Amino acid sequence: MTTPVSEMIRTDLRVIAARIPPRSRVLDLGCGSATLLNHLMRRRGCTVMGVEIDPVSVTKAIGRGVPVAELDIDRDLDDFPDDSFDVVVLSRTLQAVRHPATVLAQMARIAPRVLVTMPNFAYWRNRLLLLGGHAPVSADLPFDWYDSPNVHFGSLDDLEDLLAALDLPIVACVPLSPRGAPSRWPAPIRNWAAGAALYEIGRARTRADRGGVEVKR
């Protein structure tokens, strides 16, 4: 029996999909060939839209029946009005944009729920490769140094520091194994033990809202 196309998604994309309520309006930035959006549209009844700059991926996504805008994430997010979506996703793309802080702030403007996954450059296997004198190549960082689309090599701690500087609260953090499966690494060691992580991010709070509010970490 052939597996439906909508079910053929990576493990980490399934983790993202599980955090998106059915029938949500979902924007996926850097959607690639729209595997996640296709799944959400067909299996969860979501209204979806993708943003992708690679024309080959755009063609594949449109061939799946997913609406995709060929836009530059760094420059064109102003095209989306405030609260035009329920959820905005950035999967393994933050390290490839030029201005991560601006992109994160724009995402929080576009939707009240932001889901971001990022590979962890500080993962212990990557540290060992660096100690051996080579740039790391792994399941989460699958490119050689000379052929990588990544322009930033941050750790999970680095991302959390950036979110704190932007006053964007972390609603939840799900550490991911190199295969994309959720793991149970506690906060004190996940920057060392997790190959990547999924962050659910809320909106920046006003000064009045901050008092007595505990951010789930």
C-alpha positions as CSV (number, residue, x, y, z in Angstrom):
1,M,0.0,0.0,0.0
2,T,1.4,3.4,-1.0
3,T,1.8,5.9,1.8
4,P,-0.1,9.2,1.0
5,V,2.1,12.1,0.1
6,S,0.7,14.1,3.0
7,E,2.0,11.5,5.5
8,M,5.6,11.4,4.2
9,I,7.1,14.1,6.4
10,R,10.2,14.2,8.5
11,T,9.9,13.4,12.2
12,D,10.7,17.0,13.3
13,L,7.9,18.3,11.0
14,R,5.5,15.9,12.7
15,V,6.6,17.4,16.0
16,I,5.8,20.9,14.6
17,A,2.4,19.7,13.1
18,A,1.4,18.3,16.5
19,R,1.6,21.8,18.0
20,I,-0.7,23.4,15.4
21,P,-4.4,23.3,16.1
22,P,-6.7,22.0,13.4
23,R,-8.1,24.6,11.0
24,S,-5.5,27.1,11.9
25,R,-4.3,29.7,9.4
26,V,-0.6,28.8,9.0
27,L,2.3,30.6,7.3
28,D,5.5,28.6,6.7
29,L,8.6,30.7,6.0
30,G,11.2,28.9,4.0
31,C,8.7,26.2,3.3
32,G,10.8,24.3,0.7
33,S,8.6,22.0,-1.3
34,A,5.8,22.5,1.3
35,T,5.8,19.0,2.8
36,L,4.6,20.4,6.2
37,L,1.9,22.6,4.7
38,N,0.6,19.8,2.5
39,H,0.3,17.7,5.6
40,L,-1.5,20.4,7.6
41,M,-3.8,21.3,4.7
42,R,-4.9,17.7,4.0
43,R,-4.7,16.1,7.5
44,R,-5.6,19.0,9.8
45,G,-7.8,21.2,7.7
46,C,-5.6,24.2,8.0
47,T,-5.6,27.2,5.7
48,V,-1.9,27.5,4.6
49,M,0.5,29.6,2.7
50,G,4.2,29.2,2.2
51,V,7.1,31.6,1.5
52,E,10.1,30.3,-0.4
53,I,12.8,31.9,-2.5
54,D,14.0,28.8,-4.4
55,P,12.1,28.6,-7.7
56,V,12.5,24.8,-8.0
57,S,10.9,24.3,-4.5
58,V,8.2,26.9,-5.3
59,T,7.2,24.8,-8.4
60,K,7.1,21.6,-6.4
61,A,5.0,23.2,-3.7
62,I,2.5,24.6,-6.2
63,G,2.4,21.2,-7.9
64,R,1.1,19.9,-4.5
65,G,-1.7,22.4,-4.5
66,V,-0.1,24.6,-1.8
67,P,-0.1,28.4,-2.3
68,V,3.4,29.8,-2.1
69,A,4.8,33.3,-2.5
70,E,8.3,33.7,-3.9
71,L,9.5,36.2,-1.4
72,D,12.7,37.0,0.5
73,I,12.2,36.4,4.2
74,D,14.8,39.1,5.1
75,R,13.1,41.8,3.1
76,D,9.5,41.0,2.3
77,L,7.7,40.2,5.5
78,D,6.2,43.6,5.6
79,D,3.9,42.3,2.9
80,F,1.9,40.4,5.6
81,P,-0.5,42.4,7.8
82,D,-0.5,42.1,11.6
83,D,-2.4,39.0,12.8
84,S,-2.9,37.7,9.3
85,F,-2.2,34.2,10.5
86,D,-2.7,32.1,13.6
87,V,0.6,30.3,13.5
88,V,3.9,31.2,11.7
89,V,6.6,28.5,11.3
90,L,10.3,28.8,10.6
91,S,11.8,25.4,10.3
92,R,15.6,25.0,10.2
93,T,15.9,28.4,8.4
94,L,16.7,31.0,11.0
95,Q,20.4,30.2,10.7
96,A,20.2,30.9,7.0
97,V,18.6,34.4,7.1
98,R,20.7,37.6,7.3
99,H,18.8,39.3,10.0
100,P,17.4,36.8,12.5
101,A,16.3,39.4,15.1
102,T,14.2,41.3,12.5
103,V,12.7,38.0,11.2
104,L,11.7,36.9,14.7
105,A,10.1,40.2,15.5
106,Q,8.2,40.2,12.2
107,M,6.9,36.7,12.9
108,A,5.5,37.7,16.3
109,R,3.7,40.6,14.5
110,I,2.2,38.3,11.9
111,A,0.8,35.7,14.2
112,P,0.3,35.2,18.0
113,R,2.0,31.8,17.9
114,V,5.5,31.4,16.5
115,L,7.2,28.0,16.0
116,V,10.9,28.0,15.3
117,T,13.3,25.1,14.9
118,M,17.1,25.6,14.7
119,P,20.1,23.2,14.6
120,N,22.3,23.5,17.7
121,F,25.9,24.3,16.7
122,A,26.9,23.6,20.3
123,Y,25.7,20.0,20.2
124,W,28.4,17.8,21.7
125,R,29.2,15.9,18.5
126,N,29.8,19.3,16.7
127,R,32.1,20.3,19.5
128,L,34.2,17.2,19.1
129,L,34.5,17.8,15.3
130,L,35.7,21.3,16.0
131,L,38.2,20.0,18.5
132,G,39.4,17.7,15.7
133,G,40.0,20.7,13.5
134,H,37.1,20.5,11.1
135,A,33.8,22.3,10.7
136,P,31.0,20.0,11.8
137,V,28.9,18.1,9.3
138,S,25.9,16.2,10.8
139,A,22.3,15.3,10.4
140,D,21.4,18.8,11.6
141,L,24.2,20.6,9.8
142,P,24.4,18.5,6.6
143,F,26.5,20.9,4.5
144,D,30.2,21.2,4.0
145,W,31.5,24.6,5.1
146,Y,32.1,25.8,1.5
147,D,28.6,24.7,0.3
148,S,26.4,25.7,3.3
149,P,23.4,28.1,3.0
150,N,23.9,28.8,6.7
151,V,25.2,32.3,7.6
152,H,24.9,32.1,11.4
153,F,26.1,29.2,13.6
154,G,24.3,29.7,16.9
155,S,23.6,27.5,19.8
156,L,20.3,27.0,21.7
157,D,21.6,29.3,24.4
158,D,22.4,31.9,21.8
159,L,18.8,31.8,20.5
160,E,17.4,32.0,24.0
161,D,19.5,35.1,24.7
162,L,18.2,36.7,21.4
163,L,14.6,36.0,22.3
164,A,15.2,37.5,25.8
165,A,16.7,40.6,24.1
166,L,13.7,40.9,21.9
167,D,11.4,40.3,24.9
168,L,9.8,37.4,23.1
169,P,8.7,34.8,25.8
170,I,9.5,31.1,25.3
171,V,6.2,29.3,25.8
172,A,7.8,25.8,25.4
173,C,11.1,24.3,24.2
174,V,11.2,20.8,22.8
175,P,14.8,19.4,22.4
176,L,15.2,17.3,19.3
177,S,17.5,14.3,18.7
178,P,19.6,14.2,15.5
179,R,16.7,12.2,13.9
180,G,14.2,15.0,14.8
181,A,12.5,13.1,17.6
182,P,11.5,14.9,20.9
183,S,13.9,14.2,23.7
184,R,13.7,14.9,27.5
185,W,17.0,16.7,28.0
186,P,16.5,19.2,30.9
187,A,17.3,22.9,30.4
188,P,20.7,22.8,32.1
189,I,22.2,20.3,29.6
190,R,20.1,20.7,26.4
191,N,22.6,23.1,24.8
192,W,25.1,20.3,25.0
193,A,22.9,17.3,24.4
194,A,20.3,18.3,21.8
195,G,21.1,18.3,18.1
196,A,18.3,20.9,17.6
197,A,15.2,22.3,19.3
198,L,11.7,23.5,18.6
199,Y,10.7,26.7,20.3
200,E,7.2,27.9,20.7
201,I,7.4,31.7,21.1
202,G,4.8,34.1,22.3
203,R,4.4,37.8,21.8
204,A,6.4,40.5,23.5
205,R,4.7,41.5,26.7
206,T,4.1,45.1,27.7
207,R,5.8,46.3,30.9
208,A,2.5,46.0,32.8
209,D,2.1,42.4,31.7
210,R,5.5,41.3,32.9
211,G,4.9,41.5,36.6
212,G,4.4,38.1,38.1
213,V,4.4,36.2,34.8
214,E,6.5,33.1,34.8
215,V,7.8,32.1,31.3
216,K,7.7,28.3,30.8
217,R,11.3,27.3,30.0
